[in-house]
Amino acid sequence: QVQLVESGGGLVQPGGSLRLSCSASGSSPGYYALGWFRQASGEEREEERQEVSCISSSDGWTYYADSVKGRFTISRDNAKNTVTLQMNNLKVEDTAIYYCATVMCGSIVTPLGSWGRGTQVTVSS
């Protein structure tokens, strides 16, 4: 089992930037691709979380949802078992709780069952 802890959320104005980090620990965290999902307030079912981005465990493959392409950048530090999501030019519609998860990362992103508790991102003027 992999444990995931997110950090870096907060309140930012439209057009601003935030950097989210996910720290992984436990059983072979470096083996897994890691991804970010988000869920708007009021939605509680895990199935309603939308994929945002993911990165493979070793070859650098990345995926971005169309809504964030060109604005968000995912990166990974395998030595530290961390994944970072740099979010630029944030929009009001990016407001959500952002979750880190172990995933299968390809043209389709499939969560594998390990989730962090989430970090709130609020974009508002």
All heavy atoms as an XYZ file, in Angstrom:
939
protein
N       0.846     -1.193      0.000
C       0.000      0.000      0.000
C       0.882      1.244      0.000
O       1.915      1.294      0.653
C      -0.904      0.005      1.252
C      -1.989      1.060      1.223
C      -3.137      0.683      0.306
O      -3.106     -0.344     -0.374
N      -4.159      1.511      0.276
N       0.454      2.230     -0.768
C       1.172      3.493     -0.870
C       0.378      4.572     -0.144
O      -0.829      4.677     -0.318
C       1.373      3.882     -2.349
C       2.062      5.233     -2.457
C       2.193      2.810     -3.065
N       1.078      5.350      0.659
C       0.453      6.483      1.333
C       0.826      7.767      0.600
O       1.993      7.959      0.227
C       0.900      6.576      2.798
C       0.361      5.463      3.694
C       1.137      4.162      3.512
O       2.357      4.151      3.517
N       0.410      3.073      3.350
N      -0.145      8.631      0.415
C       0.044      9.855     -0.349
C      -0.424     11.047      0.475
O      -1.498     11.006      1.081
C      -0.758      9.787     -1.652
C      -0.428      8.608     -2.571
C      -1.463      8.483     -3.679
C       0.958      8.744     -3.148
N       0.369     12.107      0.479
C       0.032     13.320      1.217
C       0.225     14.520      0.297
O       1.338     14.751     -0.193
C       0.898     13.476      2.486
C       0.538     14.768      3.206
C       0.712     12.277      3.409
N      -0.849     15.270      0.114
C      -0.802     16.463     -0.742
C      -0.526     17.708      0.096
O      -0.865     17.774      1.282
C      -2.122     16.673     -1.486
C      -2.578     15.504     -2.327
C      -3.552     14.603     -1.594
O      -3.540     14.607     -0.340
O      -4.318     13.885     -2.252
N       0.061     18.699     -0.546
C       0.257     19.998      0.081
C       0.294     21.066     -0.994
O       0.449     20.751     -2.187
C       1.549     20.023      0.904
O       2.670     19.793      0.068
N       0.133     22.320     -0.574
C       0.320     23.422     -1.503
C      -0.939     24.122     -1.974
O      -0.855     25.081     -2.736
N      -2.098     23.670     -1.536
C      -3.320     24.348     -1.950
C      -3.464     25.699     -1.292
O      -2.666     26.085     -0.437
N      -4.500     26.431     -1.701
C      -4.745     27.733     -1.110
C      -5.679     28.568     -1.936
O      -6.345     28.074     -2.847
N      -5.709     29.853     -1.609
C      -6.560     30.824     -2.297
C      -5.694     31.685     -3.199
O      -4.654     32.217     -2.759
C      -7.283     31.689     -1.270
C      -8.074     32.882     -1.805
C      -9.235     32.419     -2.674
C      -8.564     33.743     -0.650
N      -6.123     31.831     -4.441
C      -5.362     32.630     -5.397
C      -6.327     33.358     -6.307
O      -7.444     32.888     -6.544
C      -4.396     31.725     -6.192
C      -5.161     30.737     -7.063
C      -3.424     32.543     -7.025
N      -5.909     34.501     -6.813
C      -6.744     35.253     -7.738
C      -6.665     34.659     -9.137
O      -5.666     33.999     -9.487
C      -6.301     36.709     -7.773
C      -6.555     37.459     -6.477
C      -6.182     38.929     -6.604
O      -5.426     39.335     -7.467
N      -6.737     39.742     -5.704
N      -7.685     34.881     -9.955
C      -7.614     34.430    -11.352
C      -6.355     34.960    -12.030
O      -5.981     36.122    -11.843
C      -8.882     35.023    -11.970
C      -9.828     35.131    -10.825
C      -8.992     35.497     -9.635
N      -5.709     34.086    -12.786
C      -4.452     34.433    -13.428
C      -3.230     34.116    -12.596
O      -2.099     34.193    -13.098
N      -3.436     33.772    -11.344
C      -2.325     33.472    -10.457
C      -1.822     32.049    -10.601
O      -2.284     31.283    -11.463
N      -0.880     31.679     -9.737
C      -0.239     30.370     -9.796
C      -0.214     29.703     -8.429
O      -0.184     30.388     -7.398
C       1.206     30.501    -10.297
O       1.256     31.025    -11.604
N      -0.228     28.394     -8.438
C      -0.023     27.582     -7.243
C       0.786     26.356     -7.628
O       0.724     25.902     -8.777
C      -1.358     27.126     -6.641
C      -2.160     28.113     -5.806
C      -3.501     27.494     -5.419
C      -1.398     28.538     -4.571
N       1.495     25.820     -6.652
C       2.228     24.580     -6.875
C       1.782     23.567     -5.847
O       1.905     23.792     -4.643
C       3.733     24.805     -6.747
C       4.555     23.537     -6.898
C       6.046     23.821     -6.863
N       6.484     24.571     -8.023
C       7.748     24.924     -8.226
N       8.673     24.616     -7.340
N       8.072     25.598     -9.304
N       1.260     22.452     -6.333
C       0.853     21.354     -5.471
C       1.943     20.292     -5.437
O       2.574     20.015     -6.462
C      -0.442     20.716     -5.968
C      -1.643     21.634     -6.159
C      -2.860     20.812     -6.579
C      -1.930     22.435     -4.922
N       2.129     19.693     -4.268
C       3.084     18.600     -4.128
C       2.397     17.385     -3.539
O       1.461     17.505     -2.749
C       4.244     19.012     -3.218
O       5.052     19.988     -3.833
N       2.871     16.222     -3.933
C       2.367     14.954     -3.413
C       3.575     14.136     -2.978
O       4.451     13.836     -3.791
C       1.572     14.218     -4.469
S       1.076     12.545     -4.013
N       3.603     13.778     -1.706
C       4.679     12.967     -1.168
C       4.191     11.533     -1.005
O       3.153     11.297     -0.380
C       5.129     13.530      0.179
O       6.145     12.723      0.748
N       4.922     10.585     -1.577
C       4.523      9.185     -1.545
C       5.441      8.387     -0.626
O       6.658      8.593     -0.617
C       4.567      8.595     -2.949
N       4.858      7.459      0.114
C       5.632      6.594      0.990
C       4.960      5.235      1.052
O       3.856      5.045      0.544
C       5.739      7.200      2.390
O       4.457      7.341      2.973
N       5.637      4.278      1.678
C       5.049      2.962      1.832
C       5.717      1.938      0.947
O       6.925      1.974      0.760
N       4.926      1.066      0.363
C       5.423     -0.065     -0.401
C       5.767      0.328     -1.833
O       4.883      0.515     -2.666
C       4.377     -1.184     -0.399
O       4.816     -2.285     -1.168
N       7.069      0.465     -2.102
C       7.578      0.733     -3.455
C       6.848      1.877     -4.168
O       6.326      1.695     -5.282
C       7.490     -0.528     -4.316
O       8.209     -1.585     -3.739
N       6.802      3.074     -3.588
C       6.072      4.170     -4.243
C       6.639      4.541     -5.599
O       5.914      5.011     -6.477
C       6.194      5.317     -3.238
C       7.400      5.000     -2.422
C       7.433      3.508     -2.346
N       7.934      4.338     -5.793
C       8.543      4.682     -7.070
C       8.106      3.796     -8.217
O       8.354      4.114     -9.379
N       7.462      2.703     -7.916
C       7.009      1.772     -8.950
C       5.793      2.304     -9.689
O       5.537      1.927    -10.833
C       6.673      0.432     -8.290
C       6.038     -0.579     -9.206
C       6.809     -1.328    -10.096
C       4.662     -0.801     -9.189
C       6.230     -2.259    -10.941
C       4.076     -1.732    -10.031
C       4.863     -2.463    -10.894
O       4.277     -3.383    -11.731
N       5.044      3.172     -9.058
C       3.734      3.582     -9.566
C       3.779      4.891    -10.349
O       4.490      5.823     -9.985
C       2.750      3.749     -8.408
C       2.432      2.473     -7.697
C       3.126      2.097     -6.552
C       1.438      1.616     -8.171
C       2.835      0.916     -5.895
C       1.142      0.434     -7.524
C       1.848      0.089     -6.388
O       1.565     -1.091     -5.735
N       2.962      4.948    -11.390
C       2.637      6.235    -11.973
C       1.749      6.980    -10.977
O       0.988      6.359    -10.226
C       1.895      6.050    -13.299
N       1.869      8.293    -10.964
C       1.089      9.105    -10.044
C       0.300     10.147    -10.817
O       0.764     10.653    -11.847
C       2.001      9.785     -9.018
C       2.728      8.852     -8.048
C       3.723      9.637     -7.208
C       1.740      8.114     -7.167
N      -0.857     10.463    -10.311
C      -1.699     11.414    -11.006
C      -2.434     12.343    -10.069
O      -2.457     12.133     -8.850
N      -3.010     13.378    -10.654
C      -3.825     14.347     -9.930
C      -5.250     14.304    -10.475
O      -5.462     14.297    -11.693
C      -3.264     15.758    -10.086
C      -1.978     15.980     -9.368
C      -0.716     15.849     -9.884
C      -1.810     16.373     -8.007
N       0.216     16.121     -8.917
C      -0.425     16.468     -7.754
C      -2.696     16.670     -6.963
C       0.092     16.833     -6.509
C      -2.182     17.033     -5.736
C      -0.804     17.115     -5.520
N      -6.185     14.289     -9.558
C      -7.600     14.389     -9.865
C      -8.165     15.595     -9.114
O      -7.553     16.066     -8.156
C      -8.351     13.121     -9.409
C      -8.020     11.896    -10.216
C      -6.801     11.253    -10.070
C      -8.936     11.374    -11.109
C      -6.488     10.113    -10.810
C      -8.655     10.227    -11.844
C      -7.427      9.610    -11.693
N      -9.311     16.049     -9.539
C      -9.954     17.124     -8.783
C     -11.463     16.874     -8.704
O     -12.048     16.217     -9.556
C      -9.667     18.489     -9.397
C     -10.220     18.726    -10.786
C      -9.682     20.058    -11.322
N     -10.198     20.358    -12.657
C      -9.773     21.388    -13.381
N      -8.825     22.214    -12.910
N     -10.293     21.617    -14.582
N     -12.018     17.453     -7.650
C     -13.426     17.252     -7.370
C     -13.991     18.550     -6.823
O     -13.500     19.072     -5.820
C     -13.596     16.122     -6.354
C     -15.006     15.679     -6.123
C     -15.049     14.344     -5.366
O     -14.095     13.978     -4.680
N     -16.145     13.640     -5.501
N     -15.019     19.043     -7.482
C     -15.638     20.294     -7.052
C     -16.397     20.086     -5.744
O     -16.817     18.972     -5.419
C     -16.580     20.816     -8.125
N     -16.556     21.157     -4.998
C     -17.269     21.100     -3.724
C     -18.682     20.591     -3.935
O     -19.331     20.911     -4.928
C     -17.324     22.490     -3.082
O     -16.046     22.946     -2.791
N     -19.140     19.804     -2.987
C     -20.483     19.268     -3.060
C     -20.559     17.915     -3.735
O     -21.556     17.222     -3.616
N     -19.544     17.541     -4.462
C     -19.504     16.218     -5.071
C     -18.699     15.314     -4.143
O     -17.565     15.630     -3.809
C     -18.850     16.280     -6.455
C     -19.606     17.141     -7.435
C     -18.863     17.299     -8.747
O     -17.672     16.927     -8.804
O     -19.457     17.800     -9.714
N     -19.273     14.213     -3.770
C     -18.622     13.390     -2.758
C     -18.171     12.033     -3.273
O     -17.275     11.435     -2.709
C     -19.567     13.197     -1.572
C     -19.916     14.493     -0.854
C     -20.779     14.249      0.352
O     -21.154     13.105      0.591
O     -21.070     15.231      1.062
N     -18.776     11.543     -4.343
C     -18.423     10.206     -4.791
C     -17.064     10.218     -5.474
O     -16.762     11.083     -6.289
C     -19.478      9.657     -5.746
C     -20.827      9.407     -5.110
C     -21.692      8.569     -6.021
N     -21.800      9.132     -7.358
C     -22.203      8.440     -8.414
N     -22.520      7.162     -8.284
N     -22.296      9.019     -9.583
N     -16.243      9.246     -5.141
C     -14.905      9.122     -5.714
C     -14.981      9.033     -7.230
O     -14.092      9.530     -7.936
C     -14.231      7.890     -5.125
C     -12.735      7.800     -5.365
C     -12.128      6.635     -4.606
O     -12.036      6.715     -3.374
O     -11.753      5.651     -5.271
N     -16.047      8.452     -7.742
C     -16.194      8.280     -9.185
C     -16.365      9.609     -9.914
O     -16.202      9.677    -11.135
C     -17.413      7.388     -9.484
C     -17.280      5.947     -9.008
C     -17.536      5.778     -7.531
O     -17.960      6.749     -6.876
O     -17.320      4.665     -7.029
N     -16.722     10.657     -9.155
C     -16.953     11.959     -9.766
C     -15.674     12.781     -9.879
O     -15.697     13.903    -10.370
C     -18.014     12.718     -8.968
C     -19.394     12.069     -9.058
C     -20.387     12.689     -8.110
O     -19.950     13.351     -7.155
O     -21.592     12.513     -8.335
N     -14.571     12.253     -9.389
C     -13.310     12.979     -9.497
C     -12.851     12.955    -10.947
O     -12.863     11.916    -11.603
C     -12.260     12.356     -8.572
C     -12.646     12.483     -7.099
C     -11.667     11.760     -6.190
N     -12.110     11.852     -4.797
C     -11.516     11.249     -3.762
N     -10.441     10.517     -3.968
N     -11.996     11.386     -2.553
N     -12.395     14.104    -11.405
C     -11.951     14.240    -12.793
C     -10.436     14.200    -12.864
O      -9.753     14.856    -12.066
C     -12.447     15.556    -13.376
C     -13.954     15.677    -13.442
C     -14.378     17.016    -14.008
O     -13.653     18.006    -13.958
N     -15.573     17.061    -14.575
N      -9.922     13.448    -13.822
C      -8.477     13.408    -13.988
C      -7.963     14.753    -14.493
O      -8.615     15.401    -15.316
C      -8.050     12.278    -14.932
C      -8.534     12.402    -16.353
C      -9.874     11.754    -16.568
O     -10.578     11.454    -15.586
O     -10.226     11.539    -17.735
N      -6.828     15.146    -13.962
C      -6.196     16.402    -14.341
C      -4.893     16.143    -15.091
O      -4.680     16.669    -16.181
C      -5.913     17.275    -13.095
C      -5.131     18.526    -13.474
C      -7.204     17.632    -12.375
N      -4.048     15.318    -14.507
C      -2.738     15.060    -15.094
C      -2.147     13.822    -14.446
O      -2.540     13.441    -13.348
C      -1.811     16.262    -14.854
O      -0.536     16.052    -15.423
N      -1.203     13.184    -15.147
C      -0.474     12.078    -14.544
C       0.899     11.980    -15.177
O       1.152     12.548    -16.243
C      -1.232     10.753    -14.649
S      -1.456     10.131    -16.325
N       1.777     11.244    -14.492
C       3.138     11.051    -14.973
C       3.552      9.627    -14.672
O       3.237      9.083    -13.604
C       4.093     12.089    -14.332
C       5.489     11.991    -14.950
C       4.154     11.940    -12.818
C       6.383     13.187    -14.614
N       4.241      9.014    -15.615
C       4.649      7.630    -15.444
C       5.744      7.513    -14.386
O       6.310      8.505    -13.937
C       5.155      7.062    -16.772
O       6.339      7.729    -17.160
N       6.038      6.265    -14.032
C       7.018      6.033    -12.966
C       8.446      6.264    -13.427
O       9.299      6.664    -12.627
C       6.872      4.608    -12.427
O       7.091      3.678    -13.471
N       8.729      6.049    -14.728
C      10.137      6.101    -15.116
C      10.439      6.762    -16.455
O      11.475      7.409    -16.592
C      10.713      4.678    -15.146
O       9.981      3.885    -16.064
N       9.557      6.639    -17.466
C       9.933      7.108    -18.800
C       9.469      8.525    -19.113
O       9.669      9.013    -20.225
C       9.424      6.154    -19.881
C       7.901      6.102    -19.965
O       7.228      6.862    -19.250
O       7.388      5.278    -20.752
N       8.857      9.186    -18.130
C       8.494     10.582    -18.316
C       7.208     10.838    -19.060
O       6.862     11.986    -19.345
N       6.470      9.776    -19.406
C       5.176      9.962    -20.092
C       4.267     10.803    -19.220
O       4.170     10.583    -18.018
C       4.527      8.607    -20.369
C       3.097      8.704    -20.815
C       1.983      8.708    -20.024
C       2.632      8.839    -22.154
N       0.855      8.829    -20.795
C       1.210      8.914    -22.098
C       3.267      8.897    -23.390
C       0.439      9.040    -23.246
C       2.489      9.021    -24.527
C       1.107      9.097    -24.453
N       3.611     11.786    -19.842
C       2.669     12.622    -19.118
C       1.344     12.718    -19.858
O       1.280     12.534    -21.080
C       3.215     14.049    -18.913
O       3.512     14.623    -20.192
C       4.454     14.057    -18.042
N       0.327     12.994    -19.094
C      -1.030     13.205    -19.622
C      -1.585     14.482    -18.993
O      -1.340     14.756    -17.808
C      -1.930     12.018    -19.264
C      -3.403     12.333    -19.393
C      -4.068     12.129    -20.591
C      -4.118     12.863    -18.315
C      -5.412     12.434    -20.710
C      -5.467     13.168    -18.428
C      -6.103     12.951    -19.633
O      -7.437     13.261    -19.750
N      -2.314     15.244    -19.804
C      -3.009     16.423    -19.298
C      -4.432     16.438    -19.840
O      -4.647     16.178    -21.033
C      -2.309     17.713    -19.727
C      -0.926     17.884    -19.164
C       0.202     17.506    -19.893
C      -0.741     18.416    -17.888
C       1.474     17.656    -19.374
C       0.533     18.576    -17.362
C       1.634     18.191    -18.109
O       2.898     18.340    -17.587
N      -5.366     16.773    -18.991
C      -6.719     17.010    -19.469
C      -6.719     18.238    -20.376
O      -5.908     19.158    -20.186
C      -7.649     17.237    -18.288
N      -7.598     18.268    -21.356
C      -7.650     19.389    -22.295
C      -7.828     20.720    -21.579
O      -7.292     21.746    -22.006
C      -8.798     19.179    -23.289
C      -8.505     18.097    -24.301
O      -7.319     17.710    -24.445
O      -9.447     17.620    -24.953
N      -8.564     20.693    -20.478
C      -8.885     21.939    -19.776
C      -7.661     22.577    -19.106
O      -7.710     23.751    -18.728
C      -9.963     21.683    -18.717
O      -9.531     20.699    -17.797
N      -6.576     21.813    -18.946
C      -5.408     22.353    -18.248
C      -4.160     22.392    -19.123
O      -3.115     22.897    -18.695
C      -5.105     21.570    -16.954
C      -6.340     21.504    -16.070
C      -4.574     20.170    -17.249
N      -4.243     21.866    -20.340
C      -3.077     21.856    -21.224
C      -2.565     23.270    -21.456
O      -3.331     24.195    -21.691
C      -3.444     21.219    -22.569
C      -3.478     19.714    -22.549
C      -3.820     19.158    -23.922
C      -3.885     17.648    -23.903
N      -4.311     17.093    -25.211
N      -1.250     23.417    -21.364
C      -0.637     24.723    -21.560
C      -0.601     25.581    -20.312
O       0.075     26.615    -20.290
N      -1.310     25.165    -19.276
C      -1.337     25.932    -18.021
C      -0.724     25.153    -16.856
O      -0.108     25.745    -15.972
C      -2.773     26.317    -17.666
C      -3.466     27.150    -18.716
C      -4.813     27.670    -18.220
N      -5.757     26.598    -17.930
C      -6.331     26.408    -16.731
N      -6.049     27.225    -15.728
N      -7.201     25.422    -16.562
N      -0.894     23.855    -16.837
C      -0.396     23.014    -15.754
C       0.790     22.189    -16.241
O       0.817     21.746    -17.390
C      -1.469     22.060    -15.256
C      -2.629     22.697    -14.526
C      -2.828     24.070    -14.503
C      -3.538     21.896    -13.837
C      -3.888     24.645    -13.835
C      -4.607     22.451    -13.158
C      -4.790     23.827    -13.167
N       1.741     21.956    -15.339
C       2.893     21.120    -15.655
C       3.129     20.154    -14.507
O       3.234     20.577    -13.351
C       4.154     21.966    -15.879
O       3.930     22.911    -16.917
C       5.328     21.071    -16.256
N       3.220     18.876    -14.838
C       3.486     17.859    -13.821
C       4.943     17.425    -13.923
O       5.509     17.356    -15.012
C       2.524     16.656    -13.990
C       2.573     15.733    -12.768
C       2.809     15.884    -15.273
C       1.477     14.675    -12.752
N       5.548     17.170    -12.777
C       6.921     16.698    -12.750
C       7.093     15.734    -11.584
O       6.249     15.670    -10.684
C       7.907     17.864    -12.641
O       7.678     18.602    -11.450
N       8.197     15.026    -11.616
C       8.398     13.970    -10.622
C       9.849     13.931    -10.188
O      10.745     14.071    -11.016
C       7.989     12.636    -11.232
C       8.125     11.435    -10.339
C       7.492     10.214    -10.970
N       7.469      9.126    -10.005
C       6.525      8.209     -9.945
N       5.516      8.244    -10.814
N       6.566      7.258     -9.054
N      10.069     13.725     -8.905
C      11.410     13.534     -8.345
C      11.424     12.165     -7.696
O      10.942     11.995     -6.567
C      11.718     14.641     -7.332
C      13.143     14.577     -6.805
O      13.746     13.481     -6.852
O      13.649     15.599     -6.325
N      11.943     11.183     -8.392
C      11.927      9.811     -7.872
C      12.827      9.633     -6.658
O      12.576      8.776     -5.813
C      12.313      8.819     -8.962
C      11.191      8.600     -9.962
O      10.019      8.750     -9.640
N      11.548      8.263    -11.189
N      13.866     10.433     -6.544
C      14.741     10.331     -5.378
C      14.003     10.734     -4.104
O      14.284     10.202     -3.022
C      15.972     11.197     -5.577
N      13.059     11.644     -4.247
C      12.307     12.123     -3.083
C      10.900     11.553     -3.028
O      10.140     11.868     -2.115
C      12.244     13.653     -3.104
C      13.589     14.330     -2.984
C      13.439     15.851     -2.998
C      14.801     16.527     -2.850
N      14.683     18.007     -2.874
N      10.545     10.744     -4.040
C       9.174     10.182     -4.115
C       8.121     11.277     -4.042
O       7.150     11.180     -3.273
C       8.954      9.144     -3.013
C       9.713      7.862     -3.271
O       9.880      7.449     -4.422
N      10.206      7.236     -2.228
N       8.316     12.313     -4.818
C       7.347     13.403     -4.854
C       6.933     13.713     -6.297
O       7.710     13.515     -7.232
C       7.900     14.688     -4.227
O       9.081     15.080     -4.934
C       8.231     14.492     -2.761
N       5.723     14.169     -6.431
C       5.193     14.647     -7.696
C       4.663     16.057     -7.478
O       3.996     16.327     -6.471
C       4.061     13.738     -8.218
C       3.395     14.362     -9.426
C       4.606     12.383     -8.583
N       4.964     16.923     -8.410
C       4.572     18.321     -8.298
C       3.665     18.704     -9.464
O       3.904     18.276    -10.599
C       5.813     19.224     -8.297
O       6.617     18.893     -7.155
C       5.413     20.685     -8.207
N       2.664     19.488     -9.174
C       1.781     20.018    -10.214
C       1.874     21.539    -10.150
O       1.378     22.166     -9.208
C       0.346     19.564    -10.005
C      -0.627     19.948    -11.119
C      -0.300     19.184    -12.405
C      -2.081     19.681    -10.704
N       2.552     22.116    -11.133
C       2.650     23.566    -11.233
C       1.444     24.070    -12.016
O       1.238     23.670    -13.170
C       3.948     23.963    -11.935
C       4.104     25.463    -12.150
C       4.273     26.228    -10.856
O       4.983     25.791     -9.964
N       3.606     27.369    -10.735
N       0.670     24.942    -11.391
C      -0.568     25.431    -12.000
C      -0.438     26.929    -12.236
O      -0.307     27.702    -11.275
C      -1.758     25.130    -11.092
C      -1.874     23.658    -10.701
S      -3.376     23.278     -9.785
C      -3.107     24.239     -8.305
N      -0.457     27.318    -13.496
C      -0.345     28.729    -13.870
C      -1.631     29.205    -14.536
O      -2.442     28.401    -15.004
C       0.836     28.926    -14.823
C       2.166     28.576    -14.203
O       2.379     28.746    -13.005
N       3.083     28.083    -15.032
N      -1.784     30.516    -14.587
C      -2.956     31.118    -15.226
C      -4.243     30.450    -14.740
O      -5.090     30.035    -15.531
C      -2.847     31.009    -16.749
C      -3.897     31.826    -17.474
O      -4.462     32.774    -16.914
N      -4.179     31.461    -18.716
N      -4.370     30.385    -13.443
C      -5.513     29.688    -12.850
C      -6.817     30.415    -13.149
O      -6.876     31.661    -13.224
C      -5.326     29.541    -11.349
C      -4.358     28.407    -10.961
C      -3.825     28.598     -9.551
C      -5.041     27.057    -11.102
N      -7.869     29.636    -13.318
C      -9.197     30.143    -13.620
C     -10.159     29.781    -12.497
O      -9.914     28.836    -11.735
C      -9.688     29.539    -14.939
C      -8.763     29.785    -16.116
C      -9.270     29.104    -17.367
C      -8.338     29.341    -18.547
N      -8.825     28.694    -19.795
N     -11.244     30.498    -12.415
C     -12.238     30.229    -11.384
C     -12.702     28.779    -11.454
O     -12.905     28.115    -10.422
C     -13.425     31.190    -11.524
C     -14.561     30.791    -10.590
C     -12.993     32.624    -11.261
N     -12.817     28.254    -12.666
C     -13.303     26.881    -12.826
C     -12.282     25.828    -12.400
O     -12.593     24.631    -12.383
C     -13.738     26.623    -14.275
C     -12.720     27.020    -15.320
C     -12.968     28.415    -15.884
O     -13.310     29.340    -15.107
O     -12.799     28.574    -17.117
N     -11.077     26.239    -12.041
C     -10.094     25.299    -11.489
C     -10.324     25.062    -10.001
O      -9.664     24.197     -9.404
C      -8.665     25.827    -11.693
C      -8.263     25.896    -13.143
O      -8.575     24.953    -13.892
O      -7.626     26.902    -13.535
N     -11.226     25.811     -9.401
C     -11.520     25.642     -7.989
C     -12.031     24.237     -7.710
O     -12.996     23.779     -8.336
C     -12.570     26.673     -7.536
O     -12.026     27.979     -7.673
C     -12.980     26.436     -6.090
N     -11.383     23.536     -6.776
C     -11.746     22.151     -6.466
C     -10.826     21.649     -5.358
O      -9.850     22.304     -4.987
C     -11.600     21.264     -7.699
N     -11.141     20.478     -4.862
C     -10.206     19.737     -4.024
C      -9.367     18.875     -4.967
O      -9.920     18.149     -5.804
C     -10.942     18.853     -3.003
C     -11.814     19.709     -2.091
C      -9.936     18.043     -2.188
C     -12.712     18.907     -1.179
N      -8.064     18.960     -4.826
C      -7.149     18.224     -5.693
C      -6.591     17.032     -4.927
O      -6.084     17.178     -3.803
C      -6.022     19.134     -6.171
C      -6.454     20.066     -7.266
C      -7.329     21.121     -6.996
C      -6.024     19.898     -8.569
C      -7.755     21.972     -8.003
C      -6.441     20.748     -9.590
C      -7.305     21.775     -9.296
O      -7.727     22.618    -10.298
N      -6.679     15.866     -5.553
C      -6.240     14.619     -4.950
C      -5.091     14.011     -5.741
O      -5.119     13.997     -6.979
C      -7.381     13.605     -4.926
C      -8.561     13.991     -4.074
C      -9.622     14.696     -4.624
C      -8.625     13.632     -2.734
C     -10.724     15.056     -3.855
C      -9.718     13.977     -1.959
C     -10.759     14.687     -2.520
O     -11.847     15.039     -1.757
N      -4.128     13.476     -5.027
C      -3.057     12.690     -5.620
C      -3.444     11.219     -5.539
O      -4.075     10.788     -4.556
C      -1.762     12.964     -4.852
S      -0.301     12.101     -5.449
N      -3.067     10.437     -6.544
C      -3.447      9.029     -6.568
C      -2.426      8.213     -7.344
O      -1.757      8.731     -8.254
C      -4.825      8.864     -7.203
N      -2.330      6.948     -6.996
C      -1.595      6.014     -7.851
C      -2.501      5.670     -9.027
O      -3.716      5.502     -8.866
C      -1.228      4.727     -7.097
O      -2.405      4.163     -6.506
C      -0.218      5.008     -5.998
N      -1.898      5.599    -10.224
C      -2.713      5.439    -11.427
C      -2.003      4.573    -12.450
O      -0.810      4.302    -12.353
C      -3.005      6.806    -12.087
C      -3.770      7.730    -11.163
C      -1.724      7.464    -12.570
N      -2.774      4.152    -13.426
C      -2.226      3.713    -14.711
C      -2.314      4.936    -15.614
O      -3.406      5.484    -15.815
C      -3.032      2.553    -15.276
C      -2.886      1.263    -14.499
S      -3.846     -0.094    -15.221
C      -3.095     -0.220    -16.835
N      -1.167      5.379    -16.135
C      -1.093      6.658    -16.836
C      -0.846      6.429    -18.319
O       0.238      5.995    -18.721
C       0.030      7.507    -16.235
S       0.210      9.144    -16.978
N      -1.855      6.713    -19.119
C      -1.734      6.595    -20.562
C      -2.681      7.586    -21.198
O      -2.937      8.657    -20.644
N      -3.255      7.232    -22.330
C      -4.265      8.098    -22.933
C      -5.542      8.093    -22.100
O      -6.383      8.975    -22.218
C      -4.563      7.648    -24.357
O      -4.956      6.296    -24.366
N      -5.651      7.076    -21.272
C      -6.703      6.999    -20.263
C      -6.030      6.892    -18.905
O      -5.043      6.181    -18.761
C      -7.629      5.791    -20.500
C      -8.340      5.931    -21.850
C      -8.645      5.645    -19.380
C      -9.160      4.720    -22.229
N      -6.551      7.598    -17.929
C      -5.977      7.581    -16.581
C      -6.887      6.757    -15.684
O      -8.072      7.081    -15.536
C      -5.828      9.009    -16.029
C      -5.147      8.968    -14.660
C      -5.019      9.865    -16.994
N      -6.327      5.712    -15.087
C      -7.126      4.814    -14.267
C      -6.580      4.786    -12.848
O      -5.441      4.365    -12.636
C      -7.095      3.387    -14.838
O      -7.513      3.404    -16.203
C      -7.996      2.468    -14.029
N      -7.352      5.239    -11.868
C      -6.867      5.169    -10.491
C      -6.733      3.724    -10.017
O      -7.533      2.868    -10.404
C      -7.941      5.924     -9.697
C      -9.158      5.896    -10.551
C      -8.683      5.842    -11.961
N      -5.730      3.497     -9.184
C      -5.428      2.151     -8.708
C      -5.854      1.919     -7.268
O      -5.683      0.811     -6.757
C      -3.932      1.864     -8.860
C      -3.414      1.836    -10.288
C      -1.902      1.609    -10.305
C      -4.117      0.764    -11.103
N      -6.363      2.944     -6.595
C      -6.940      2.732     -5.284
C      -6.281      3.469     -4.139
O      -6.869      3.586     -3.066
N      -5.065      3.961     -4.307
C      -4.426      4.734     -3.244
C      -4.645      6.218     -3.520
O      -4.299      6.714     -4.583
C      -2.925      4.443     -3.187
O      -2.694      3.117     -2.775
N      -5.199      6.908     -2.513
C      -5.526      8.324     -2.631
C      -4.991      9.095     -1.436
O      -4.948      8.579     -0.321
C      -7.048      8.532     -2.652
C      -7.759      7.969     -3.825
C      -8.265      6.708     -3.945
C      -8.073      8.640     -5.049
N      -8.865      6.558     -5.167
C      -8.769      7.731     -5.870
C      -7.821      9.921     -5.542
C      -9.220      8.066     -7.147
C      -8.274     10.255     -6.805
C      -8.962      9.330     -7.597
N      -4.614     10.342     -1.696
C      -4.350     11.232     -0.595
C      -5.656     11.812     -0.079
O      -6.736     11.507     -0.600
N      -5.568     12.663      0.937
C      -6.780     13.246      1.507
C      -7.239     14.485      0.774
O      -8.335     14.997      1.018
C      -6.544     13.579      2.983
C      -6.374     12.345      3.847
C      -6.370     12.693      5.319
N      -6.338     11.497      6.152
C      -6.409     11.512      7.478
N      -6.520     12.665      8.112
N      -6.381     10.386      8.155
N      -6.391     15.019     -0.098
C      -6.788     16.162     -0.892
C      -6.320     17.488     -0.330
O      -6.063     17.629      0.872
N      -6.206     18.460     -1.221
C      -5.858     19.817     -0.828
C      -6.753     20.777     -1.608
O      -6.975     20.608     -2.812
C      -4.363     20.101     -1.063
O      -4.029     21.398     -0.569
C      -3.977     20.022     -2.538
N      -7.279     21.779     -0.910
C      -8.248     22.686     -1.510
C      -7.543     23.770     -2.315
O      -6.611     24.412     -1.820
C      -9.104     23.347     -0.426
C     -10.081     24.394     -0.935
C     -11.241     23.786     -1.713
O     -11.863     22.827     -1.252
N     -11.541     24.343     -2.884
N      -8.001     23.964     -3.524
C      -7.560     25.075     -4.377
C      -8.770     25.948     -4.658
O      -9.776     25.455     -5.168
C      -6.945     24.564     -5.688
C      -6.686     25.731     -6.642
C      -5.655     23.803     -5.416
N      -8.674     27.209     -4.311
C      -9.764     28.153     -4.556
C      -9.234     29.314     -5.387
O      -8.262     29.971     -4.998
C     -10.348     28.687     -3.246
O     -10.798     27.589     -2.439
C     -11.515     29.625     -3.508
N      -9.872     29.547     -6.520
C      -9.491     30.645     -7.407
C     -10.635     31.650     -7.397
O     -11.734     31.368     -7.870
C      -9.213     30.147     -8.830
C      -8.693     31.299     -9.696
C      -8.219     28.997     -8.819
N     -10.353     32.794     -6.824
C     -11.417     33.795     -6.663
C     -10.815     35.183     -6.534
O      -9.726     35.351     -5.975
C     -12.237     33.464     -5.407
O     -13.190     34.479     -5.165
N     -11.539     36.159     -7.042
C     -11.101     37.541     -6.895
C     -11.727     38.174     -5.656
O     -11.471     39.336     -5.363
C     -11.465     38.342     -8.145
O     -12.846     38.254     -8.407
